[in-house]
Amino acid sequence: MHITLIEPPRYYSPTSPISTVVIPPLGLAYIAGALEEAGHKVLVVDALALGMATYTPFRSIYLRGLPIDEVCGRVPKDTKMIGVSCMFSAQWLVVRELIRELKKRFPGVPVVLGGEHGTGMPDLTMEQSPVDVIVTGEGEETAVELAARIQDGRPLEGMAGTVVRTKDKWTSNARRDRIRKIDDIAPPAWHYFDVDAYIAFNQPHGASRGRFMPMLATRGCPFSCTFCTSPQMWTTTWLPRDPELVVDEMQRYMERYKATDFHFEDLTAIVKKDWIVKFCAAIVRRGLRITFQLPSGTRSEAVDDEAAIAMKAAGCHEFSFAPESGDPRVLKSIKKMVNLDHLFVSARSAMKAGINVGGFFIVGFPEDTYGSVFNTFKTIARCAWTGFASVNVNPYSPQPNTASFNALRAKGVIGELDDDYFINLFQFQDLGRAKQTYNDRFSSRQITWFVLTGFGIFYAVYFLSRPWRILTLVRDVLGKTSSNKSARAMSNLLKDFGSLRRAPVKR
């Protein structure tokens, strides 16, 4: 059966570092691989790859990528199923428009939505769009069964892992169990994507150290942080792949794409020390001359001197810890199971081994007070003094289907989920925008000030304690490579802003 998978265009703002990230879509590549393995003919319309430097005005921001009309124009007339990805709810408004246009052009073809948004907000998704099926949770097995039912003309009702529309109603079916045999999952079908275009564009999630490839070595996260969507999307089951198979995949990318730097986008890559040590040993044993990094963050407990030395020997050059807050009371409230003192012990082990370390922080949690924010500022300063290479400071934003979001909804703090709410899910990381507050102690202006102060504290201590880093930053921002994630983000901002000024903007 002919199936079309679509990666929609993405939001872009010239003052939003997160929107400068341009990486191949891992989730869609895995779905493509599963469907191909099941015998289906797959076509991918990757709007981002087809228009990395194409910008279309969209509300108060831009879309980066092929415009919606052109995306729909690339869908073959004989396609029997259309799959659309919406990994995060921040992208819902453009995905909603895409789905509406697809249903106008292909009224008899089932349109299927995958990703975290549909899992977290199935009723709203059905109410606001004519989507036919939502795949909830992990998607590979569900996508394959769904395609088989459509091909055979069998009814879709009652299928685990889906929300199915029938006329003007819809039915939410039971969640499908997580895939336990993780090593049996078909590899990402990157041959449907223009991977070389992504590599050449050179705007990865992490630091830029060469020809990069995104990968997953594990799935899920064993923790239940109240502000994170993972417990609802993935449950709290953490499953690692066989380290040898992960390295096999790396070698395939070295041969096919000349990859030299691997970016592991796992939710929590390092949970068990013995796994990361075995993985690193496999790289060293095979004599691979590569680098790798963990741009999404990881746990601190598993990193000690032995693990750090093994990681550096295998090519690890950067990873980030995610304490989120510097206040023990807030950490307990948000169920962030981290010991700050232990984190700094682990960080010193990594830095002693020669690995760059970063930190992720959030200010403005509903549980935050002036005292807790001050403690977070102190922890940020401690990071800089200890030798962290970067920090990322974000305002709190309630992501749909999290425990924190549900608590705010119950209290009436979050009202109608209108279009402004979804736009704000993107703009909360935009340095040029005012921050919406979900804490009655702080105004929107104060939240913005907290974010800027956090960055200011870090870089003041960062440069005063190690003045030579000014030269390193200049080199990173102006060069083709970067030594850490923050430098790459600054370089991406400059590059994209220049590209936006030069590029013809489609209207």
C-alpha positions as CSV (number, residue, x, y, z in Angstrom):
1,M,0.0,0.0,0.0
2,H,1.2,3.5,-0.8
3,I,1.7,5.6,2.4
4,T,2.7,9.2,2.6
5,L,4.4,10.5,5.7
6,I,4.7,14.3,6.3
7,E,7.1,16.3,8.5
8,P,5.4,19.7,8.6
9,P,7.1,23.1,8.5
10,R,8.2,24.4,11.9
11,Y,7.9,27.7,13.7
12,Y,10.7,30.1,13.4
13,S,11.6,33.4,15.2
14,P,14.9,35.2,14.8
15,T,15.2,35.6,18.6
16,S,14.3,32.0,19.5
17,P,17.4,29.7,19.9
18,I,15.3,26.6,19.9
19,S,13.8,27.4,16.4
20,T,17.3,27.5,15.0
21,V,17.7,23.7,15.5
22,V,17.4,21.9,12.1
23,I,17.8,18.2,12.5
24,P,16.4,15.1,10.7
25,P,13.1,13.9,12.3
26,L,14.0,10.8,14.2
27,G,10.4,9.8,15.1
28,L,9.1,9.9,11.5
29,A,12.2,8.0,10.3
30,Y,11.4,5.2,12.7
31,I,7.8,5.1,11.5
32,A,8.9,5.0,7.9
33,G,11.3,2.1,8.7
34,A,8.5,0.1,10.4
35,L,6.1,0.6,7.5
36,E,8.7,-0.3,5.0
37,E,9.7,-3.5,6.9
38,A,5.9,-4.4,6.8
39,G,6.0,-4.2,3.0
40,H,4.4,-0.8,2.3
41,K,5.5,1.7,-0.3
42,V,6.5,4.8,1.6
43,L,7.0,8.4,0.4
44,V,8.2,11.1,2.9
45,V,7.4,14.8,2.3
46,D,9.9,16.5,4.6
47,A,8.8,20.1,4.6
48,L,11.8,21.2,6.7
49,A,14.5,19.6,4.4
50,L,12.7,21.0,1.3
51,G,12.8,24.6,2.6
52,M,15.4,25.1,5.3
53,A,15.9,28.7,4.2
54,T,12.3,29.3,3.2
55,Y,10.2,31.5,5.5
56,T,6.5,32.1,5.5
57,P,4.8,34.6,7.8
58,F,2.5,32.8,10.2
59,R,0.6,34.8,12.8
60,S,3.3,36.7,14.8
61,I,6.2,34.5,13.7
62,Y,7.4,32.6,10.7
63,L,7.3,29.1,9.4
64,R,10.6,27.5,8.3
65,G,10.1,25.0,5.5
66,L,8.0,24.2,2.5
67,P,4.6,26.1,2.7
68,I,1.5,24.1,3.4
69,D,0.1,24.4,-0.1
70,E,3.3,23.0,-1.6
71,V,3.5,20.2,1.0
72,C,0.0,19.1,0.0
73,G,1.0,19.4,-3.7
74,R,3.7,16.8,-3.2
75,V,1.3,14.1,-1.9
76,P,0.7,11.5,-4.7
77,K,-2.9,11.1,-5.9
78,D,-2.7,7.3,-5.3
79,T,-1.7,7.4,-1.7
80,K,-4.0,5.3,0.6
81,M,-2.9,6.7,4.0
82,I,-1.3,10.0,5.1
83,G,0.6,10.2,8.3
84,V,1.4,13.6,9.8
85,S,3.8,14.2,12.7
86,C,3.2,16.6,15.6
87,M,5.7,15.8,18.2
88,F,5.0,18.9,20.4
89,S,1.8,20.8,21.0
90,A,3.6,24.1,20.3
91,Q,3.4,23.1,16.6
92,W,-0.3,22.3,16.7
93,L,-1.6,25.4,14.9
94,V,0.4,24.8,11.7
95,V,-0.3,21.1,11.8
96,R,-4.0,21.8,12.2
97,E,-4.0,23.9,9.1
98,L,-2.1,21.2,7.2
99,I,-4.6,18.5,8.2
100,R,-7.5,20.7,7.1
101,E,-5.9,21.3,3.7
102,L,-5.1,17.6,3.3
103,K,-8.7,16.6,4.0
104,K,-9.9,19.1,1.4
105,R,-7.6,17.6,-1.3
106,F,-7.9,14.0,-0.2
107,P,-11.3,13.6,1.4
108,G,-11.4,9.8,1.1
109,V,-7.9,9.1,2.4
110,P,-7.4,8.5,6.1
111,V,-5.2,11.2,7.7
112,V,-3.3,9.9,10.8
113,L,-1.6,12.1,13.4
114,G,1.3,10.8,15.5
115,G,3.5,12.4,18.2
116,E,3.1,13.7,21.7
117,H,0.4,16.3,20.9
118,G,-2.2,13.9,19.9
119,T,-1.4,11.6,22.8
120,G,-1.7,14.5,25.3
121,M,-4.7,16.2,23.8
122,P,-6.8,13.7,21.8
123,D,-10.2,15.3,22.3
124,L,-9.0,18.8,21.5
125,T,-7.2,17.5,18.4
126,M,-10.4,15.8,17.2
127,E,-12.6,18.8,17.9
128,Q,-10.3,21.3,16.1
129,S,-9.3,19.2,13.0
130,P,-10.8,16.6,10.7
131,V,-8.1,14.1,11.5
132,D,-9.3,10.5,11.1
133,V,-7.0,8.7,13.5
134,I,-4.6,9.6,16.3
135,V,-1.8,7.2,17.2
136,T,-1.1,7.5,20.9
137,G,2.1,6.7,22.6
138,E,4.9,4.7,20.9
139,G,4.0,4.5,17.3
140,E,5.7,1.7,15.3
141,E,3.5,-1.3,16.1
142,T,0.3,0.8,15.9
143,A,1.2,2.3,12.6
144,V,1.9,-1.1,11.1
145,E,-1.4,-2.6,12.3
146,L,-3.3,0.5,11.2
147,A,-1.9,0.3,7.7
148,A,-2.7,-3.4,7.5
149,R,-6.3,-2.7,8.5
150,I,-6.7,0.1,6.0
151,Q,-5.1,-2.0,3.2
152,D,-7.5,-5.0,4.0
153,G,-10.6,-2.8,4.4
154,R,-11.0,-3.9,8.0
155,P,-12.7,-1.6,10.6
156,L,-10.4,0.6,12.7
157,E,-12.6,0.6,15.8
158,G,-11.2,-1.0,19.0
159,M,-7.5,-0.9,17.9
160,A,-5.2,-0.4,20.8
161,G,-3.1,2.8,20.7
162,T,-5.5,4.8,18.7
163,V,-8.3,7.4,18.8
164,V,-10.6,6.8,15.9
165,R,-13.2,9.1,14.3
166,T,-16.5,7.7,13.2
167,K,-18.7,10.3,11.5
168,D,-18.9,13.2,14.0
169,K,-17.8,11.2,17.0
170,W,-14.6,9.5,18.1
171,T,-13.5,6.7,20.3
172,S,-10.4,6.6,22.5
173,N,-9.1,3.0,22.7
174,A,-6.8,1.5,25.3
175,R,-3.1,2.4,25.2
176,R,-0.8,-0.1,23.5
177,D,1.9,-1.6,25.7
178,R,5.4,-0.3,25.2
179,I,7.6,-2.3,22.8
180,R,9.7,-4.5,25.1
181,K,11.9,-6.1,22.4
182,I,13.5,-2.8,21.6
183,D,16.3,-4.3,19.5
184,D,13.7,-5.7,17.1
185,I,12.4,-2.3,16.1
186,A,13.2,-1.5,12.5
187,P,16.0,1.1,12.1
188,P,15.2,4.6,11.0
189,A,14.6,4.7,7.2
190,W,16.9,7.6,6.5
191,H,17.0,6.9,2.8
192,Y,13.6,8.6,2.5
193,F,15.2,11.8,3.9
194,D,17.8,14.3,2.6
195,V,20.2,13.6,5.4
196,D,23.1,15.2,3.5
197,A,21.1,18.5,3.3
198,Y,20.7,18.5,7.1
199,I,24.4,17.9,7.6
200,A,25.4,20.6,5.2
201,F,23.0,23.1,6.8
202,N,24.9,22.4,10.1
203,Q,22.4,23.6,12.7
204,P,22.3,20.6,15.1
205,H,20.7,20.4,18.5
206,G,24.0,20.3,20.3
207,A,27.6,21.5,19.6
208,S,28.8,21.3,16.0
209,R,31.8,19.0,15.7
210,G,31.5,17.7,12.1
211,R,29.0,15.6,10.1
212,F,26.3,14.9,12.7
213,M,23.6,12.3,12.9
214,P,20.8,12.1,15.5
215,M,20.3,8.7,17.2
216,L,18.5,7.0,20.0
217,A,20.3,4.5,22.2
218,T,17.4,4.1,24.7
219,R,13.7,4.8,25.0
220,G,11.7,6.2,27.8
221,C,12.6,7.6,31.2
222,P,12.1,6.0,34.6
223,F,11.3,9.3,36.4
224,S,8.0,11.2,36.8
225,C,8.9,14.9,36.8
226,T,5.6,16.9,37.1
227,F,6.4,19.3,34.2
228,C,7.5,16.6,31.7
229,T,5.3,14.8,29.1
230,S,7.4,11.6,29.2
231,P,5.4,9.7,31.9
232,Q,2.2,10.1,29.8
233,M,3.7,9.6,26.4
234,W,6.2,6.8,27.2
235,T,5.2,5.7,30.7
236,T,8.1,5.3,33.2
237,T,9.7,2.3,31.5
238,W,13.3,2.9,30.4
239,L,14.7,0.5,27.9
240,P,18.3,0.5,26.6
241,R,19.3,-1.1,23.3
242,D,22.1,-3.6,23.0
243,P,25.2,-1.4,23.0
244,E,26.8,-3.4,20.2
245,L,23.7,-2.8,18.0
246,V,23.9,0.9,18.7
247,V,27.5,0.9,17.6
248,D,26.6,-1.1,14.5
249,E,24.2,1.6,13.6
250,M,26.8,4.3,14.1
251,Q,29.2,2.5,11.7
252,R,26.4,2.3,9.1
253,Y,26.1,6.1,9.2
254,M,29.8,6.5,9.1
255,E,29.8,4.5,5.8
256,R,26.7,6.0,4.3
257,Y,26.8,9.6,5.4
258,K,30.4,10.0,6.5
259,A,29.1,10.8,9.9
260,T,31.7,11.8,12.5
261,D,29.6,13.2,15.4
262,F,26.6,11.4,16.9
263,H,23.9,13.3,18.8
264,F,21.9,11.0,21.2
265,E,18.5,12.6,21.6
266,D,17.4,10.2,24.3
267,L,15.1,11.4,27.0
268,T,17.6,10.1,29.6
269,A,20.5,8.3,28.0
270,I,22.5,7.5,31.1
271,V,20.5,5.7,33.8
272,K,22.7,2.7,34.4
273,K,26.5,3.1,34.6
274,D,27.2,-0.4,33.3
275,W,25.3,0.3,30.1
276,I,27.2,3.4,29.2
277,V,30.5,1.7,30.1
278,K,29.7,-1.2,27.8
279,F,28.7,1.2,25.0
280,C,31.9,3.1,25.3
281,A,34.0,0.0,25.4
282,A,32.4,-1.2,22.1
283,I,33.4,2.0,20.4
284,V,37.0,1.9,21.7
285,R,37.3,-1.8,20.9
286,R,36.3,-1.2,17.3
287,G,38.7,1.7,17.0
288,L,36.1,4.2,15.8
289,R,37.4,7.7,15.4
290,I,34.2,9.6,16.2
291,T,32.7,12.0,18.7
292,F,29.3,11.9,20.4
293,Q,27.2,14.1,22.7
294,L,24.0,14.1,24.7
295,P,22.3,17.5,23.9
296,S,19.0,16.6,25.5
297,G,20.5,16.1,29.0
298,T,21.0,13.1,31.3
299,R,21.1,12.0,34.9
300,S,24.1,12.7,37.1
301,E,24.1,9.7,39.4
302,A,25.6,7.3,36.9
303,V,28.5,9.5,36.0
304,D,31.6,9.0,38.2
305,D,35.3,9.0,37.4
306,E,35.2,5.6,35.7
307,A,32.2,6.4,33.6
308,A,33.6,9.8,32.6
309,I,37.0,8.4,31.6
310,A,35.2,5.7,29.5
311,M,33.0,8.3,27.8
312,K,35.9,10.6,26.9
313,A,37.9,7.7,25.6
314,A,35.0,6.7,23.3
315,G,34.7,10.3,22.0
316,C,32.1,12.0,24.2
317,H,32.8,15.7,24.1
318,E,29.7,17.3,25.7
319,F,26.6,16.5,27.7
320,S,24.2,18.4,30.0
321,F,22.7,17.8,33.4
322,A,19.1,18.9,34.0
323,P,18.7,20.0,37.6
324,E,16.0,22.5,36.5
325,S,16.0,24.2,40.0
326,G,18.6,25.1,42.6
327,D,16.1,24.8,45.4
328,P,15.6,21.5,47.3
329,R,12.0,22.3,48.2
330,V,11.1,23.0,44.5
331,L,13.0,19.9,43.4
332,K,10.9,17.8,45.7
333,S,7.6,19.5,44.6
334,I,8.3,18.8,40.9
335,K,9.5,15.3,41.6
336,K,12.9,16.0,40.2
337,M,15.0,13.2,41.7
338,V,18.3,14.9,41.7
339,N,20.9,15.6,44.5
340,L,22.6,18.9,43.7
341,D,25.8,18.1,45.6
342,H,26.1,14.7,43.8
343,L,25.5,16.5,40.5
344,F,28.5,18.7,41.0
345,V,30.6,15.7,42.0
346,S,29.6,14.0,38.7
347,A,30.2,17.2,36.8
348,R,33.7,17.5,38.1
349,S,34.4,13.9,37.1
350,A,33.3,14.7,33.6
351,M,35.3,17.9,33.3
352,K,38.3,16.3,34.8
353,A,38.1,13.7,32.0
354,G,37.9,16.5,29.4
355,I,34.1,16.6,28.7
356,N,32.2,19.8,28.4
357,V,29.3,20.0,30.8
358,G,26.1,22.1,30.5
359,G,23.1,22.6,32.7
360,F,19.3,23.1,32.2
361,F,17.3,25.4,34.5
362,I,13.7,26.6,34.7
363,V,12.4,29.6,36.5
364,G,8.9,30.5,37.4
365,F,7.6,27.1,38.4
366,P,4.2,27.4,40.2
367,E,6.1,26.3,43.3
368,D,8.8,29.0,43.0
369,T,9.2,31.8,45.4
370,Y,11.7,34.7,45.4
371,G,13.9,32.6,47.7
372,S,13.8,29.5,45.5
373,V,14.6,31.6,42.4
374,F,17.6,33.1,44.3
375,N,18.7,29.6,45.1
376,T,18.6,28.7,41.4
377,F,20.7,31.8,40.6
378,K,23.2,30.7,43.2
379,T,23.3,27.2,41.6
380,I,23.8,28.8,38.1
381,A,26.7,30.8,39.5
382,R,28.1,27.7,41.0
383,C,27.9,26.0,37.6
384,A,29.9,28.8,36.0
385,W,32.5,28.8,38.8
386,T,32.8,25.0,38.7
387,G,33.6,25.2,35.0
388,F,30.3,24.3,33.2
389,A,30.6,25.2,29.5
390,S,27.0,26.4,29.1
391,V,23.6,26.7,30.8
392,N,20.1,27.1,29.3
393,V,17.6,29.1,31.4
394,N,13.9,28.9,30.4
395,P,10.7,30.2,31.9
396,Y,8.3,27.6,33.2
397,S,5.7,26.6,30.5
398,P,2.9,24.1,31.3
399,Q,3.2,21.4,28.6
400,P,-0.1,19.6,27.9
401,N,-0.8,16.3,29.6
402,T,1.7,16.8,32.4
403,A,0.9,16.6,36.1
404,S,1.7,20.2,36.5
405,F,-0.5,21.3,33.6
406,N,-3.4,19.2,34.9
407,A,-3.0,20.8,38.4
408,L,-3.1,24.3,36.9
409,R,-6.2,23.4,34.9
410,A,-7.9,22.1,38.0
411,K,-7.2,25.4,39.8
412,G,-8.4,27.5,36.9
413,V,-5.0,29.1,36.3
414,I,-5.1,27.7,32.7
415,G,-8.4,28.5,31.1
416,E,-9.5,28.0,27.5
417,L,-6.9,26.3,25.3
418,D,-7.1,28.9,22.6
419,D,-4.6,29.7,19.8
420,D,-2.8,32.1,22.0
421,Y,-2.0,29.3,24.4
422,F,-0.4,27.2,21.7
423,I,1.6,30.1,20.3
424,N,2.9,30.8,23.8
425,L,4.1,27.2,24.0
426,F,6.6,28.2,21.3
427,Q,7.3,31.7,22.4
428,F,8.2,30.9,26.0
429,Q,11.7,30.2,24.8
430,D,11.9,33.3,22.6
431,L,14.4,35.8,24.1
432,G,12.6,38.6,22.3
433,R,9.1,37.9,23.7
434,A,7.5,38.7,27.1
435,K,7.0,35.5,29.1
436,Q,3.6,34.4,30.3
437,T,3.5,33.7,34.0
438,Y,1.8,30.8,35.8
439,N,3.0,31.8,39.2
440,D,0.8,34.4,41.1
441,R,3.9,35.8,42.8
442,F,5.6,37.0,39.6
443,S,4.6,39.2,36.8
444,S,5.3,38.4,33.1
445,R,8.0,41.1,33.2
446,Q,9.6,39.5,36.3
447,I,9.8,36.1,34.6
448,T,11.5,37.6,31.6
449,W,13.9,39.4,34.0
450,F,14.6,36.1,35.8
451,V,15.6,34.4,32.5
452,L,17.9,37.2,31.4
453,T,19.4,37.4,34.9
454,G,20.1,33.7,35.0
455,F,22.0,34.0,31.7
456,G,23.7,37.1,32.9
457,I,24.9,35.6,36.1
458,F,26.3,32.5,34.3
459,Y,28.3,34.4,31.7
460,A,29.5,37.1,34.1
461,V,31.1,34.4,36.3
462,Y,32.0,32.3,33.3
463,F,34.2,35.0,31.7
464,L,35.5,36.5,34.9
465,S,36.7,33.2,36.2
466,R,38.1,32.1,32.8
467,P,38.7,35.2,30.7
468,W,40.2,33.2,27.8
469,R,36.8,31.8,27.1
470,I,35.8,35.1,25.4
471,L,38.2,34.2,22.6
472,T,36.8,30.7,22.5
473,L,33.2,32.0,22.2
474,V,34.1,34.4,19.4
475,R,35.8,31.5,17.5
476,D,32.8,29.3,18.0
477,V,30.2,31.8,16.9
478,L,32.1,32.8,13.8
479,G,33.4,29.4,12.8
480,K,31.9,26.3,11.3
481,T,32.4,24.2,14.4
482,S,31.6,24.9,18.1
483,S,32.9,23.6,21.4
484,N,29.6,23.7,23.2
485,K,25.8,23.9,22.7
486,S,25.3,27.5,23.7
487,A,28.0,28.7,21.3
488,R,26.3,26.8,18.5
489,A,22.9,28.4,19.4
490,M,24.4,31.9,19.2
491,S,26.0,31.1,15.8
492,N,22.7,29.7,14.5
493,L,20.8,32.8,15.6
494,L,23.2,35.0,13.6
495,K,23.2,32.7,10.6
496,D,19.4,32.4,10.5
497,F,18.8,36.1,11.0
498,G,21.1,36.9,8.0
499,S,19.3,34.2,6.0
500,L,15.9,35.6,6.9
501,R,17.0,39.1,5.8
502,R,18.3,37.8,2.4
503,A,15.7,35.2,1.6
504,P,12.5,35.9,-0.3
505,V,9.6,35.6,2.2
506,K,6.7,33.7,0.9
507,R,3.2,35.1,1.6
